[in-house]
């Protein structure tokens, strides 16, 4: 099977439940650098943990959409005000949303994630609702014709 994600590194004291849903029959080898993908996912998951309230759930989803592989990480955290969404992926951008238990945040993680995704000719985006949580998604092309 395709082992994209290991969640053990994120089992933190906040008692967050993880749910990983992978569409059956995903392509075994996508033309991408697995280390890069893991870094992006790690980033999104650790962010989700930081901004989640104790005892909530984080959902990770991997599916194929035509010639794309789509990953998403959803949390039940505080959500991000809509006016701040555009600056999320800028380097050192800080939003008004604080980690729930005082964890450190450099503001670099999402900028790095965006860089990695774009190097693979993909895109990263976010949907969020204040008080309900956020979903960060990124897709990568599955076409084998990509030259690195």
Residue pairs with C-beta under 8 A, 6 or more apart in sequence:
2 22
2 26
2 27
2 28
4 22
4 34
4 37
4 38
4 41
4 62
4 71
5 20
5 38
5 41
5 45
5 60
5 62
7 18
7 20
7 45
7 60
9 42
10 16
10 18
10 42
10 45
10 46
10 49
12 49
14 49
14 52
14 54
14 55
14 100
14 101
15 54
15 55
16 49
16 52
16 54
16 55
16 56
16 57
16 58
17 55
17 56
17 57
17 58
18 57
18 58
18 59
18 60
19 57
19 58
19 59
19 60
20 59
20 60
20 61
20 62
21 59
21 60
21 61
21 62
21 63
22 61
22 62
22 63
23 62
23 63
23 64
25 64
26 62
26 63
26 64
26 69
27 64
27 69
27 142
30 69
30 140
30 142
31 141
31 142
31 143
31 144
31 146
32 120
32 140
33 120
33 148
36 116
36 119
36 120
37 71
37 116
37 120
37 140
39 112
39 113
39 116
40 71
40 113
40 116
40 117
40 124
40 138
41 60
41 71
41 73
43 109
43 110
43 112
43 113
44 73
44 113
44 136
44 138
45 58
45 60
45 73
46 109
47 109
47 110
47 136
48 58
48 73
48 74
48 75
48 77
48 134
48 136
49 58
49 75
50 99
50 100
50 103
50 105
51 75
51 77
51 78
51 97
51 99
51 100
51 134
52 58
52 75
52 76
52 77
52 100
52 133
53 76
53 77
53 78
53 100
54 100
54 101
56 75
56 76
56 77
56 133
57 76
58 73
58 74
58 75
58 76
59 72
59 73
59 74
59 75
60 71
60 72
60 73
60 74
61 70
61 71
61 72
61 73
61 74
62 69
62 70
62 71
63 69
63 70
64 70
64 142
65 139
67 141
67 142
67 143
68 122
68 139
68 140
68 141
68 142
69 139
69 140
69 141
69 142
70 137
70 138
70 139
71 137
71 138
71 139
71 140
72 135
72 136
72 137
72 138
73 135
73 136
73 137
74 133
74 134
74 135
74 136
75 133
75 134
75 135
76 132
76 133
77 100
77 133
77 134
78 97
78 100
78 130
78 131
78 133
79 97
79 128
79 129
79 130
79 131
79 132
79 133
79 134
80 88
80 95
80 97
80 126
80 128
80 130
80 134
81 95
81 96
81 97
81 130
82 128
84 95
84 96
84 97
85 126
85 128
87 93
87 95
88 95
88 110
88 126
89 110
89 111
89 113
89 114
89 124
90 111
91 107
91 108
91 111
92 106
92 107
92 108
92 111
93 107
93 110
93 111
94 105
94 107
99 105
110 124
110 136
113 124
113 138
114 124
117 123
117 124
117 138
117 140
118 124
120 140
120 141
120 146
121 140
121 141
121 146
122 138
122 139
122 140
122 141
123 138
123 139
124 136
124 137
124 138
125 136
125 137
125 138
126 134
126 135
126 136
126 137
127 134
127 135
127 137
128 134
128 135
